[in-house]
Amino acid sequence: MVRVRWPIIIGLLSVFLIASIIYLSQVEHTRGEKRISLQPSLTEPVSPPQQTDRLRIAVGAIISPAKSLTFYEDIFDYIGEKLGRGVEMVQRKTYAEVNFLLKERRIDAAFVCSRPYVEGHRNFGMELLCVPVCFGKTEYCSYFIVHKDSTIRLLEDLRGKLFAFSDPLSNTGTLIPTYTLAKMGETPESFFRKYIFTYSHDNSIRSVAEKFVDSAAVDSLIWEYLNIKEPELTAQTKIIRKSAFCAIPPVVVSPDIAPELKERLRSAFLNMHNDPRGRKILKRVLIDRFTVIEDSAYDSIRQMEAFMKDFRPQK
């Protein structure tokens, strides 16, 4: 009589079950008209987009992936419909990764932060396509926030505290706060007890609201957006300082994009507010409309970068 090796049989059944789940999830992922790419590695082969392919539009890590989907999905659907092409939303954890994809022509366009635009324009000719008008402005600033119950009132009170930056390339989430400290003769290392990177502004806001950190510097647009959409979250924070205004995060394209596609994309964005459906989508995400601005609008960021390049902290 042959003994039944139950551990082996159970192990084989488990392997079969796991393989089946993976297969079915891959099949499900391919269904539907729209694809959302969350590839974790830039080493995966991605061919340059062709004219007959889907539009590939990346979203910088201004807000976390789940909120990015909620915020951008309808915009991408609308743009794809106007251009008669499907749209693939490409998300990456860092701004540097999105810049890399644009440089390598692996995507057609991107929503990026202001500072990554400045760097991409300088390094490989990243081009402005258009910018959103939010709350009547094409500018935004950095909010320094603390918990609502915190005794911290001034920037100087943050000395020795735990602070949250967003992305290393972020304008409002990193450059402005480090520039502000540099004007005081300080660095994050000399001023804060410790600091972390959260890689999205809503994560920074939540970190303060949940008292994981003492303070954070966040994008004013994201804080104001969440103040309307999730007031229970921002109600746990308070603003202790607002920076000077800078040019708003833009929609950008690679310098190698086909001129016709570039103009069609720009036209689709610029005319959204003239279309009833487009206007409804914009209202939902608190964008008035899209417009164009000059590259020189970002010179204040270049000036901060130049200052930081020459900055030497006090001994």
FIROBA-241892 format. One record per residue (C-alpha): x, y, z; residue in three letters. Coordinates in steps of 0.001 Angstrom, whole numbers. Each point is the difference from the previous one (the first is absolute). Layout:
% residues N
<east X | north Y | up Z | type ala> $
...
//
This chain:
% residues 315
<east 0 | north 0 | up 0 | type met> $
<east 1401 | north 3377 | up -1040 | type val> $
<east 90 | north 2631 | up 2682 | type arg> $
<east -1529 | north 3313 | up -913 | type val> $
<east 2412 | north 2857 | up 615 | type arg> $
<east -2520 | north 2656 | up 999 | type trp> $
<east 2534 | north 2820 | up 489 | type pro> $
<east 1202 | north -489 | up -3591 | type ile> $
<east -3544 | north -132 | up -1394 | type ile> $
<east -1016 | north 3127 | up 1930 | type ile> $
<east 3143 | north 1781 | up -1206 | type gly> $
<east -724 | north -879 | up -3646 | type leu> $
<east -3599 | north 1172 | up 343 | type leu> $
<east 1204 | north 3292 | up 1512 | type ser> $
<east 2414 | north 573 | up -2910 | type val> $
<east -2798 | north -701 | up -2492 | type phe> $
<east -2369 | north 2379 | up 1801 | type leu> $
<east 2563 | north 2830 | up 95 | type ile> $
<east 834 | north -483 | up -3684 | type ala> $
<east -3695 | north 118 | up -882 | type ser> $
<east -514 | north 3246 | up 1920 | type ile> $
<east 2988 | north 1620 | up -1701 | type ile> $
<east -1227 | north -1099 | up -3434 | type tyr> $
<east -3540 | north 1267 | up 606 | type leu> $
<east 1271 | north 3338 | up 1335 | type ser> $
<east 2104 | north 427 | up -3142 | type gln> $
<east -3001 | north -759 | up -2192 | type val> $
<east -2119 | north 2498 | up 1952 | type glu> $
<east 2736 | north 2636 | up -318 | type his> $
<east -178 | north -152 | up -3782 | type thr> $
<east -3753 | north 562 | up -161 | type arg> $
<east -1494 | north 3404 | up -655 | type gly> $
<east 1000 | north 2910 | up -2176 | type glu> $
<east 2234 | north 1833 | up 2455 | type lys> $
<east 3233 | north -1254 | up 1546 | type arg> $
<east 1672 | north 1390 | up 3102 | type ile> $
<east 3700 | north -731 | up 203 | type ser> $
<east 1568 | north -289 | up 3432 | type leu> $
<east 3224 | north -1697 | up -1103 | type gln> $
<east 2460 | north 205 | up 2873 | type pro> $
<east 3166 | north -113 | up -2068 | type ser> $
<east 1396 | north 2182 | up -2755 | type leu> $
<east 2092 | north -2890 | up -1292 | type thr> $
<east -3000 | north -1699 | up -1590 | type glu> $
<east 90 | north 410 | up -3799 | type pro> $
<east -2495 | north 2624 | up -1121 | type val> $
<east 116 | north 962 | up -3654 | type ser> $
<east -434 | north 3640 | up -1081 | type pro> $
<east -3665 | north 835 | up -720 | type pro> $
<east -1099 | north -284 | up -3612 | type gln> $
<east -2738 | north 2051 | up -1659 | type gln> $
<east -2420 | north -2942 | up 24 | type thr> $
<east 619 | north -848 | up 3663 | type asp> $
<east -1905 | north 1160 | up 3016 | type arg> $
<east 925 | north 3356 | up 1441 | type leu> $
<east 2314 | north -538 | up 2952 | type arg> $
<east -330 | north 2764 | up 2565 | type ile> $
<east 1885 | north -144 | up 3267 | type ala> $
<east -973 | north 1462 | up 3338 | type val> $
<east 2715 | north 1184 | up 2359 | type gly> $
<east -319 | north -987 | up 3633 | type ala> $
<east -1725 | north 3215 | up 1039 | type ile> $
<east -2697 | north -2103 | up 1648 | type ile> $
<east -81 | north -3709 | up 797 | type ser> $
<east -927 | north -2547 | up -2708 | type pro> $
<east -3568 | north -621 | up 1194 | type ala> $
<east -801 | north 3711 | up 129 | type lys> $
<east 1775 | north 560 | up -3330 | type ser> $
<east -2406 | north -2464 | up -1603 | type leu> $
<east -2994 | north 1831 | up 1455 | type thr> $
<east 1380 | north 3402 | up -994 | type phe> $
<east 1264 | north -689 | up -3524 | type tyr> $
<east -2081 | north -2887 | up -1358 | type glu> $
<east -2839 | north 2077 | up -1464 | type asp> $
<east 2424 | north 2555 | up -1443 | type ile> $
<east 1877 | north -2746 | up -1810 | type phe> $
<east -3233 | north -1551 | up -1266 | type asp> $
<east -1055 | north 3376 | up -1376 | type tyr> $
<east 3349 | north 719 | up -1691 | type ile> $
<east 99 | north -3483 | up -1522 | type gly> $
<east -3519 | north 432 | up -1356 | type glu> $
<east 857 | north 3357 | up -1573 | type lys> $
<east 3082 | north -1429 | up -1680 | type leu> $
<east -1671 | north -3276 | up -955 | type gly> $
<east 2573 | north -2088 | up 1850 | type arg> $
<east 61 | north -2072 | up 3166 | type gly> $
<east 1975 | north 1347 | up 2926 | type val> $
<east 2368 | north -1839 | up 2315 | type glu> $
<east 640 | north 1699 | up 3325 | type met> $
<east 3582 | north -635 | up 1090 | type val> $
<east 805 | north 501 | up 3670 | type gln> $
<east 3395 | north 24 | up 1667 | type arg> $
<east 1059 | north 516 | up 3599 | type lys> $
<east 2450 | north 2830 | up -693 | type thr> $
<east 178 | north 3077 | up -2205 | type tyr> $
<east 3433 | north -1116 | up -1237 | type ala> $
<east -1535 | north -3148 | up -1487 | type glu> $
<east -2608 | north 1980 | up -1925 | type val> $
<east 2707 | north 2308 | up -1369 | type asn> $
<east 1952 | north -3070 | up -1080 | type phe> $
<east -2986 | north -1376 | up -1912 | type leu> $
<east -450 | north 3314 | up -1825 | type leu> $
<east 3689 | north 235 | up -815 | type lys> $
<east -2 | north -3523 | up -1413 | type glu> $
<east -3229 | north 664 | up -1987 | type arg> $
<east -1812 | north -2819 | up 1780 | type arg> $
<east -2986 | north 2254 | up 681 | type ile> $
<east -1738 | north 2756 | up -1963 | type asp> $
<east -761 | north 2509 | up 2740 | type ala> $
<east -65 | north 416 | up 3764 | type ala> $
<east -1429 | north 1960 | up 2885 | type phe> $
<east 3098 | north 1024 | up 1956 | type val> $
<east 1003 | north 2229 | up 2881 | type cys> $
<east 1489 | north 3408 | up -777 | type ser> $
<east 3558 | north -858 | up 1033 | type arg> $
<east 192 | north -3245 | up -2030 | type pro> $
<east -1109 | north 2110 | up -2991 | type tyr> $
<east 2864 | north 2428 | up 630 | type val> $
<east 2467 | north -2886 | up 227 | type glu> $
<east -1424 | north -1817 | up -3027 | type gly> $
<east 1 | north 3173 | up -2089 | type his> $
<east 3638 | north 613 | up 920 | type arg> $
<east 1202 | north -3581 | up -463 | type asn> $
<east -1777 | north -1149 | up -3147 | type phe> $
<east -2343 | north 2717 | up -1232 | type gly> $
<east -3259 | north -1084 | up 1651 | type met> $
<east -2714 | north 2268 | up -1402 | type glu> $
<east -2955 | north 1758 | up 1589 | type leu> $
<east -3321 | north -1023 | up -1489 | type leu> $
<east -2421 | north 1851 | up 2270 | type cys> $
<east -788 | north 631 | up 3656 | type val> $
<east -3144 | north -212 | up 2128 | type pro> $
<east -1655 | north 3108 | up 1369 | type val> $
<east -1000 | north -790 | up 3597 | type cys> $
<east -1928 | north 2344 | up 2256 | type phe> $
<east 451 | north 2661 | up -2673 | type gly> $
<east 3821 | north -208 | up -33 | type lys> $
<east 2861 | north -1666 | up -1833 | type thr> $
<east 2070 | north 151 | up 3176 | type glu> $
<east 245 | north -1973 | up 3208 | type tyr> $
<east 2128 | north -63 | up 3126 | type cys> $
<east 1274 | north -2190 | up 2813 | type ser> $
<east -1964 | north -401 | up 3215 | type tyr> $
<east 1936 | north -854 | up 3145 | type phe> $
<east -2472 | north -1969 | up 2088 | type ile> $
<east -149 | north -1473 | up 3506 | type val> $
<east -2635 | north -1920 | up 1929 | type his> $
<east -2951 | north 2116 | up 1120 | type lys> $
<east 826 | north -675 | up 3666 | type asp> $
<east 3697 | north 799 | up -372 | type ser> $
<east 1526 | north 2824 | up 2018 | type thr> $
<east 2228 | north 836 | up -2980 | type ile> $
<east -812 | north 3455 | up -1334 | type arg> $
<east 3069 | north 1163 | up -1906 | type leu> $
<east 2528 | north -1518 | up -2382 | type leu> $
<east 2683 | north 430 | up 2674 | type glu> $
<east -2041 | north -2266 | up 2288 | type asp> $
<east 717 | north -2924 | up -2339 | type leu> $
<east 3616 | north -220 | up 1121 | type arg> $
<east 710 | north -3490 | up 1297 | type gly> $
<east -3296 | north -1381 | up -1347 | type lys> $
<east -861 | north -2859 | up -2376 | type leu> $
<east -787 | north 1417 | up -3458 | type phe> $
<east -1473 | north -1453 | up -3198 | type ala> $
<east 1111 | north 965 | up -3496 | type phe> $
<east -1844 | north -1448 | up -3000 | type ser> $
<east 2191 | north -913 | up -3019 | type asp> $
<east 3695 | north 1024 | up -125 | type pro> $
<east -734 | north 1903 | up -3239 | type leu> $
<east -3181 | north 1637 | up 1267 | type ser> $
<east -163 | north 3793 | up -90 | type asn> $
<east -2488 | north 643 | up 2815 | type thr> $
<east 796 | north -3225 | up 1849 | type gly> $
<east 3814 | north 242 | up 60 | type thr> $
<east 1649 | north 2912 | up -1839 | type leu> $
<east -1989 | north 2796 | up 1646 | type ile> $
<east 397 | north -1308 | up 3581 | type pro> $
<east 3730 | north -689 | up -451 | type thr> $
<east 427 | north 3431 | up -1631 | type tyr> $
<east -1880 | north 1574 | up 2915 | type thr> $
<east 2359 | north -1695 | up 2456 | type leu> $
<east 3041 | north 1022 | up -2059 | type ala> $
<east -1040 | north 3655 | up 244 | type lys> $
<east 222 | north -555 | up 3773 | type met> $
<east 3479 | north -1526 | up -399 | type gly> $
<east -1342 | north -3487 | up 732 | type glu> $
<east -334 | north -3376 | up -1718 | type thr> $
<east -2562 | north -2750 | up 668 | type pro> $
<east 2775 | north -1942 | up 1756 | type glu> $
<east 905 | north 2878 | up 2310 | type ser> $
<east -3530 | north 1219 | up 665 | type phe> $
<east -2201 | north -3091 | up 303 | type phe> $
<east 465 | north -2922 | up 2354 | type arg> $
<east -940 | north -2258 | up -2892 | type lys> $
<east -1795 | north 220 | up -3344 | type tyr> $
<east -1683 | north -2431 | up -2380 | type ile> $
<east -1319 | north -55 | up -3577 | type phe> $
<east -3631 | north -1026 | up -485 | type thr> $
<east -9 | north 147 | up -3849 | type tyr> $
<east -3402 | north 1699 | up -249 | type ser> $
<east -1604 | north 3071 | up 1515 | type his> $
<east -3090 | north -1776 | up 1280 | type asp> $
<east 2290 | north -2457 | up 1792 | type asn> $
<east 1772 | north 2960 | up 1596 | type ser> $
<east -3303 | north 1525 | up 1082 | type ile> $
<east -1150 | north -3309 | up 1446 | type arg> $
<east 3323 | north -449 | up 1811 | type ser> $
<east -579 | north 3300 | up 1794 | type val> $
<east -3701 | north -679 | up 625 | type ala> $
<east 855 | north -3349 | up 1599 | type glu> $
<east 2897 | north 1478 | up 1995 | type lys> $
<east 2556 | north -2225 | up -1693 | type phe> $
<east 2091 | north 3133 | up -604 | type val> $
<east -14 | north 3404 | up 1636 | type asp> $
<east -192 | north 2004 | up -3201 | type ser> $
<east 128 | north -130 | up -3793 | type ala> $
<east 270 | north 2294 | up -3011 | type ala> $
<east -2768 | north -702 | up -2514 | type val> $
<east -1417 | north 1199 | up -3299 | type asp> $
<east -2619 | north 2671 | up 704 | type ser> $
<east -2190 | north -1301 | up -2849 | type leu> $
<east -99 | north -3510 | up 1452 | type ile> $
<east -764 | north 1279 | up 3504 | type trp> $
<east -2820 | north 2201 | up -1348 | type glu> $
<east -1333 | north -2854 | up -2156 | type tyr> $
<east -100 | north -2356 | up 2983 | type leu> $
<east -1423 | north 2767 | up 2173 | type asn> $
<east -3083 | north -160 | up -2252 | type ile> $
<east -42 | north -3718 | up -794 | type lys> $
<east 1207 | north -1395 | up 3337 | type glu> $
<east -454 | north 2783 | up 2567 | type pro> $
<east 185 | north -2481 | up 2860 | type glu> $
<east 3666 | north -545 | up -943 | type leu> $
<east 1151 | north 3602 | up -392 | type thr> $
<east -1993 | north 964 | up 3105 | type ala> $
<east 2642 | north -1891 | up 1974 | type gln> $
<east 2672 | north 2402 | up -1286 | type thr> $
<east 691 | north 3712 | up 101 | type lys> $
<east 2154 | north 2225 | up -2195 | type ile> $
<east 2778 | north 1887 | up 1799 | type ile> $
<east 1720 | north 1501 | up -3053 | type arg> $
<east -668 | north 605 | up -3691 | type lys> $
<east 2853 | north 485 | up -2457 | type ser> $
<east 213 | north 2438 | up -2902 | type ala> $
<east -1896 | north -1066 | up -3123 | type phe> $
<east 1588 | north -1953 | up -2866 | type cys> $
<east -1220 | north -1039 | up -3441 | type ala> $
<east -2452 | north -2889 | up 170 | type ile> $
<east 876 | north -3658 | up -849 | type pro> $
<east -392 | north -397 | up -3782 | type pro> $
<east -981 | north -2557 | up -2614 | type val> $
<east 3132 | north -741 | up -2019 | type val> $
<east 1150 | north -1953 | up -3048 | type val> $
<east 3242 | north -1404 | up -1324 | type ser> $
<east 1877 | north 2245 | up -2451 | type pro> $
<east -206 | north -2864 | up -2515 | type asp> $
<east -3800 | north -257 | up -29 | type ile> $
<east -1581 | north 263 | up -3442 | type ala> $
<east -1000 | north 3674 | up -546 | type pro> $
<east -3509 | north -945 | up -1151 | type glu> $
<east -633 | north -2146 | up 3097 | type leu> $
<east 1363 | north 2755 | up 2221 | type lys> $
<east -2401 | north 2577 | up -1417 | type glu> $
<east -2966 | north -2356 | up 114 | type arg> $
<east 766 | north -781 | up 3647 | type leu> $
<east 331 | north 3676 | up 862 | type arg> $
<east -3244 | north 845 | up -1772 | type ser> $
<east -1870 | north -2762 | up 1835 | type ala> $
<east 1166 | north 1325 | up 3377 | type phe> $
<east -541 | north 3680 | up -808 | type leu> $
<east -3557 | north -592 | up -1187 | type asn> $
<east -1200 | north -2256 | up 2818 | type met> $
<east -1789 | north 2832 | up 1798 | type his> $
<east -1924 | north 869 | up -3187 | type asn> $
<east -1554 | north -3464 | up -119 | type asp> $
<east -2841 | north -888 | up 2436 | type pro> $
<east 1487 | north -3407 | up 826 | type arg> $
<east 3516 | north 1410 | up 264 | type gly> $
<east -1209 | north 2812 | up 2230 | type arg> $
<east -1709 | north -2506 | up 2301 | type lys> $
<east 3208 | north -2042 | up 297 | type ile> $
<east 2074 | north 3089 | up 770 | type leu> $
<east -2451 | north 1161 | up 2641 | type lys> $
<east 214 | north -3383 | up 1724 | type arg> $
<east 3788 | north 311 | up 395 | type val> $
<east -81 | north 3732 | up 799 | type leu> $
<east 1721 | north 1173 | up -3188 | type ile> $
<east -1447 | north 3125 | up -1614 | type asp> $
<east 1517 | north -659 | up -3416 | type arg> $
<east 3341 | north -573 | up -1718 | type phe> $
<east 2101 | north 2792 | up -1484 | type thr> $
<east 3548 | north 675 | up -1247 | type val> $
<east 2789 | north 1866 | up 1776 | type ile> $
<east 3601 | north 854 | up -866 | type glu> $
<east 3013 | north -1980 | up 1177 | type asp> $
<east 1249 | north 3147 | up 1761 | type ser> $
<east -2823 | north -418 | up 2534 | type ala> $
<east 2197 | north -2691 | up 1616 | type tyr> $
<east 3032 | north 2271 | up 464 | type asp> $
<east -662 | north 369 | up 3745 | type ser> $
<east 623 | north -3748 | up 357 | type ile> $
<east 3232 | north 327 | up -1971 | type arg> $
<east 1059 | north 2802 | up 2332 | type gln> $
<east -615 | north -2179 | up 3055 | type met> $
<east 1983 | north -2835 | up -1578 | type glu> $
<east 2891 | north 2367 | up -771 | type ala> $
<east -5 | north 1242 | up 3593 | type phe> $
<east 39 | north -3545 | up 1348 | type met> $
<east 2850 | north -970 | up -2325 | type lys> $
<east 2222 | north 2686 | up 1487 | type asp> $
<east -1306 | north -280 | up 3567 | type phe> $
<east 2493 | north -910 | up 2712 | type arg> $
<east -1524 | north -628 | up 3448 | type pro> $
<east 1299 | north 1792 | up 3033 | type gln> $
<east 2506 | north -1947 | up 2007 | type lys> $
//
